[in-house]
């Protein structure tokens, strides 16, 4: 009895249509995921990498750990950047270039002082 039902289910023409419909839905969901999640993330990563590679002396930066400092030395071929974190004592730290979160420009500083 069970084998007859399985044979009938395989021969059912509606079953083939349902299978194609499910495949189309799965492909559509995968495409939506790619264009809404993966692609924008790649764009953000490339902007972040460009910013980190274009660091230059006297840039005011914030690290992923929240440390604010001024770039003292940022050789192009090096993975490390030297930051001055305290102007009064001249304290410097070396950090990985990849840990620079953003470069703070003068407009950002003015907004922070107003807030």
Buried (B, 14 or more C-beta within 10 A) or exposed (E): EEEEEEEEEEEEEEEEEEEEEEEEEEEEEEEEEEEEEEEEEEEEEEEBEEBBEEBEEEBBBBBEEEBEBBBBBBEEEEEEBBBBBEEEEEEBBEBEBEBBBBBBEEEEEEEEEEE
